[in-house]
Amino acid sequence: MRLRTAAVAAAGALTLLLAVPGSATAAAGDFEYSYIGLSGEPQQGFLIDPEGHECTVIPEAADPHSSEPAFSPRNRTDALARVFTNPDCTGDEFDLRPYTGRGSERLKLRSVIFFR
């Protein structure tokens, strides 16, 4: 009887473990970038622990008609960051390595996706 109870409890725990969504696909760390603020001066922006495997639009560079693209990205996450020139993760792309990937001010971006 005790063995059956233990087996049922273990199966229930395994079911809960599999059913609870985790952040295993999130990129741990910060993704930094620069953008031109409303004052016309360069500003720093950050994505902290961004979601993995989904397109993230850079908020300050989302609208190609009214904003400049972001630039000078620094990937300080534990995931590969693929940056794109368009806000919907399309257009020209460039990969930035985990932890140390960086781009110059000539690298323009409007969206990014992280891969683990």
C-alpha positions in Angstrom: 0.0 0.0 0.0 2.8 2.4 0.9 4.6 1.7 -2.3 1.5 2.5 -4.4 1.0 5.8 -2.5 4.6 6.7 -3.1 4.3 5.8 -6.8 1.2 7.9 -7.1 2.9 10.9 -5.3 5.9 10.6 -7.6 3.8 10.5 -10.7 1.9 13.5 -9.5 5.0 15.5 -8.8 6.4 14.6 -12.2 3.2 15.8 -13.8 3.3 19.1 -12.0 7.0 19.5 -12.9 6.2 19.1 -16.6 3.0 21.2 -16.5 4.5 24.3 -14.8 6.1 26.5 -17.5 9.6 27.5 -16.7 12.0 30.1 -17.9 14.3 27.6 -19.4 14.0 29.3 -22.8 14.7 32.8 -21.4 18.1 34.3 -21.9 19.8 35.1 -18.6 21.6 38.5 -18.5 21.3 41.9 -20.2 21.2 42.9 -23.8 22.3 46.5 -24.1 21.9 48.9 -27.1 22.1 52.6 -27.8 19.4 54.7 -29.4 18.7 58.3 -30.2 16.5 59.8 -27.5 13.9 62.6 -27.9 16.5 65.1 -27.1 18.6 64.0 -30.1 21.3 62.6 -27.7 22.4 58.9 -27.6 20.7 56.9 -24.8 21.3 53.4 -23.4 18.5 50.8 -23.5 18.4 47.3 -21.9 16.5 44.1 -22.3 16.9 42.2 -19.0 16.5 38.4 -19.1 14.7 38.5 -22.4 12.5 35.7 -23.6 14.1 33.1 -25.9 12.9 31.9 -29.2 10.5 34.9 -29.8 11.0 38.1 -31.6 11.5 41.1 -29.3 11.1 44.6 -30.9 13.4 47.3 -29.6 10.8 49.7 -28.1 12.7 52.9 -28.9 13.3 51.8 -32.5 10.0 50.1 -33.3 8.6 52.5 -35.8 10.7 52.8 -39.0 8.8 55.9 -40.0 9.4 58.0 -36.9 12.4 56.6 -35.1 16.1 55.9 -35.8 17.2 52.3 -35.5 19.1 51.2 -32.4 22.8 50.7 -32.7 25.9 49.4 -30.8 24.4 46.3 -29.3 26.1 44.4 -26.5 25.0 40.8 -25.8 25.7 40.0 -22.2 23.2 37.2 -22.0 23.9 33.4 -22.0 22.2 33.0 -25.4 23.1 33.8 -29.0 21.4 37.1 -30.0 20.3 37.5 -33.7 19.6 41.2 -34.4 17.5 42.3 -37.4 17.2 45.6 -39.3 13.3 45.4 -39.3 11.0 45.4 -36.3 9.5 42.0 -37.1 12.7 40.0 -37.0 13.1 40.3 -40.8 15.6 42.0 -43.0 19.3 41.9 -42.7 20.5 39.9 -39.6 23.7 39.6 -37.6 24.6 37.1 -34.8 26.1 38.2 -31.5 27.8 35.5 -29.4 26.7 34.9 -25.8 28.4 37.0 -23.1 30.8 38.9 -25.3 29.0 39.6 -28.6 29.0 43.2 -29.6 28.4 45.4 -32.6 29.7 48.9 -33.5 27.6 52.0 -34.0 27.3 51.0 -37.7 25.3 47.9 -36.7 21.6 49.1 -36.8 18.8 47.0 -35.3 15.1 47.2 -34.6 14.5 43.7 -33.3 16.3 40.7 -31.8 15.7 37.0 -31.0 17.6 34.9 -28.6 18.6 31.2 -29.1 19.9 28.8 -26.5 
